[in-house]
Amino acid sequence: MSQVNLNGASNVSGTLLDNVARSPQMAFALLQMKLAEANKNEAMNGIHSIEATQAKKAEMAEMLNKARDYKQNGLHLNDAGIPSGIDDKFAKYCNDNGITVPHYAKYADSKEDLDKKWDSAIAQMQTKMDTIGSNIQTKMVQLQDMMGQYNSYMQGANSAIATSNQTLSSLARGQ
């Protein structure tokens, strides 16, 4: 269950506080509304986090497809024995994420050895992508929890207000 940050919950006008002081139902409704607002804000932060993680997953998918393409189509070796044709974005992405870009010393490795290295790099990328996917699913479950809490708090606020109105109506009729 998520914890809710209530910073700013004390920013309530004096008139509203006067009404709250006279009615426990209104005090409860105000608390429920503040909790709902805090949950809504947390949910929005969660949505932004999910969007960022999905963008990261999309980039990983693009890099994974490039790795498969590089393996499938083969690369030409430059004079140093390093495959040429790998774009800088791919190389930087792999370096930043701890993925070894397959290369071999001139004449030292066979095509089969290079294929094994590509298979290893692709497996690393696939594992990272699966982890990102799991993180997205976890965040979505947490988001559903926050939205459920939001709905519960709003329902509690509405119920408290209805009870307060019913009490006031009864008092006005002298019952």
C-alpha positions as CSV (number, residue, x, y, z in Angstrom):
1,M,0.0,0.0,0.0
2,S,1.3,3.5,-0.9
3,Q,1.9,6.2,1.6
4,V,0.4,9.6,0.9
5,N,2.1,12.9,1.3
6,L,-0.2,15.4,3.0
7,N,2.1,18.4,2.6
8,G,-0.1,21.4,1.9
9,A,-3.1,19.9,3.5
10,S,-3.2,22.7,6.1
11,N,-3.9,25.3,3.4
12,V,-7.6,25.6,4.3
13,S,-9.5,28.8,4.5
14,G,-10.8,30.2,7.8
15,T,-14.4,30.0,6.8
16,L,-14.1,26.4,5.8
17,L,-12.4,25.6,9.1
18,D,-15.3,27.4,11.0
19,N,-17.8,25.1,9.2
20,V,-15.6,22.1,9.9
21,A,-15.4,22.9,13.6
22,R,-19.2,22.7,13.8
23,S,-19.6,19.5,11.9
24,P,-17.6,16.3,12.4
25,Q,-18.9,15.0,9.1
26,M,-17.6,18.0,7.3
27,A,-14.2,17.6,9.0
28,F,-14.1,13.9,7.9
29,A,-15.2,14.9,4.4
30,L,-12.4,17.5,4.2
31,L,-9.8,15.0,5.4
32,Q,-11.1,12.5,2.8
33,M,-10.9,15.1,0.0
34,K,-7.3,16.0,1.0
35,L,-6.3,12.3,1.0
36,A,-8.0,11.9,-2.4
37,E,-6.1,14.9,-3.8
38,A,-2.8,13.6,-2.4
39,N,-3.5,10.2,-3.9
40,K,-4.3,11.8,-7.3
41,N,-1.1,13.7,-7.3
42,E,0.9,10.5,-6.4
43,A,-1.0,8.7,-9.2
44,M,0.0,11.4,-11.7
45,N,3.6,11.0,-10.7
46,G,3.2,7.3,-11.2
47,I,1.8,7.9,-14.7
48,H,4.8,10.1,-15.6
49,S,7.2,7.4,-14.3
50,I,5.4,4.7,-16.4
51,E,5.7,6.9,-19.5
52,A,9.4,7.4,-18.9
53,T,9.9,3.7,-18.4
54,Q,7.9,2.9,-21.5
55,A,10.1,5.3,-23.5
56,K,13.2,3.5,-22.1
57,K,11.7,0.1,-23.2
58,A,11.0,1.4,-26.7
59,E,14.6,2.6,-27.0
60,M,15.8,-0.8,-25.8
61,A,13.5,-2.5,-28.4
62,E,15.1,-0.3,-31.1
63,M,18.6,-1.3,-29.9
64,L,17.6,-5.0,-29.7
65,N,16.4,-4.9,-33.3
66,K,19.6,-3.2,-34.4
67,A,21.7,-5.9,-32.6
68,R,19.7,-8.6,-34.4
69,D,20.2,-6.8,-37.7
70,Y,23.9,-6.5,-37.1
71,K,24.1,-10.2,-36.3
72,Q,22.0,-11.2,-39.3
73,N,23.6,-9.0,-41.9
74,G,27.2,-9.3,-40.6
75,L,29.6,-6.4,-40.4
76,H,32.8,-5.6,-42.2
77,L,36.0,-5.5,-40.2
78,N,38.1,-2.4,-40.3
79,D,41.9,-2.6,-40.2
80,A,41.9,-3.0,-36.4
81,G,39.6,-6.1,-36.7
82,I,36.6,-4.2,-35.2
83,P,33.3,-4.4,-36.9
84,S,32.5,-1.2,-38.7
85,G,29.1,0.0,-39.5
86,I,27.8,0.1,-35.9
87,D,26.2,3.4,-35.4
88,D,27.4,5.6,-32.5
89,K,24.0,5.6,-30.8
90,F,24.0,1.8,-30.6
91,A,27.5,1.7,-29.3
92,K,26.9,4.4,-26.7
93,Y,23.6,2.7,-25.6
94,C,25.4,-0.6,-25.1
95,N,28.3,1.1,-23.3
96,D,25.9,3.0,-21.0
97,N,24.0,-0.1,-20.2
98,G,26.9,-2.5,-19.6
99,I,26.3,-4.5,-22.8
100,T,29.4,-5.7,-24.6
101,V,29.4,-4.8,-28.3
102,P,30.8,-7.9,-30.1
103,H,34.1,-7.4,-31.8
104,Y,37.1,-9.6,-32.3
105,A,40.8,-9.3,-33.2
106,K,41.5,-9.6,-36.9
107,Y,41.5,-13.2,-37.9
108,A,41.3,-14.4,-34.3
109,D,37.6,-15.4,-34.2
110,S,35.4,-17.3,-36.7
111,K,32.0,-16.2,-37.8
112,E,30.6,-18.7,-35.4
113,D,32.5,-17.1,-32.5
114,L,31.2,-13.7,-33.5
115,D,27.7,-15.1,-33.7
116,K,28.0,-16.4,-30.2
117,K,29.1,-13.0,-29.0
118,W,26.1,-11.4,-30.7
119,D,23.8,-14.0,-29.2
120,S,25.2,-13.1,-25.8
121,A,24.7,-9.4,-26.3
122,I,21.2,-10.0,-27.6
123,A,20.4,-12.2,-24.6
124,Q,21.6,-9.4,-22.3
125,M,19.5,-6.8,-24.0
126,Q,16.4,-9.1,-23.9
127,T,16.9,-9.7,-20.2
128,K,17.1,-6.0,-19.6
129,M,14.1,-5.4,-21.7
130,D,12.1,-8.1,-19.8
131,T,13.1,-6.5,-16.5
132,I,11.9,-3.1,-17.7
133,G,8.6,-4.7,-18.8
134,S,8.2,-6.2,-15.3
135,N,8.9,-2.9,-13.7
136,I,6.2,-1.3,-15.9
137,Q,3.7,-4.0,-14.8
138,T,4.6,-3.4,-11.1
139,K,4.2,0.4,-11.5
140,M,0.8,-0.2,-13.2
141,V,-0.4,-2.3,-10.3
142,Q,0.7,0.4,-7.8
143,L,-1.1,3.0,-10.0
144,Q,-4.3,0.9,-9.8
145,D,-4.0,0.7,-6.0
146,M,-3.6,4.5,-5.8
147,M,-6.6,5.1,-8.0
148,G,-8.6,2.7,-5.9
149,Q,-7.6,4.6,-2.8
150,Y,-8.5,7.9,-4.6
151,N,-12.0,6.5,-5.4
152,S,-12.4,5.2,-1.8
153,Y,-11.5,8.6,-0.3
154,M,-13.8,10.4,-2.7
155,Q,-16.7,8.0,-1.9
156,G,-16.0,8.6,1.8
157,A,-16.1,12.4,1.3
158,N,-19.3,12.2,-0.6
159,S,-20.9,10.0,2.0
160,A,-19.8,12.3,4.8
161,I,-21.2,15.3,3.0
162,A,-24.5,13.5,2.3
163,T,-24.8,12.5,6.0
164,S,-24.0,16.1,7.0
165,N,-26.7,17.4,4.6
166,Q,-29.2,14.9,5.9
167,T,-28.4,16.0,9.5
168,L,-28.8,19.7,8.6
169,S,-32.1,19.0,6.8
170,S,-33.4,17.1,9.8
171,L,-32.4,19.9,12.1
172,A,-34.0,22.5,9.8
173,R,-37.3,20.6,9.8
174,G,-37.1,20.3,13.6
175,Q,-37.0,16.5,13.7
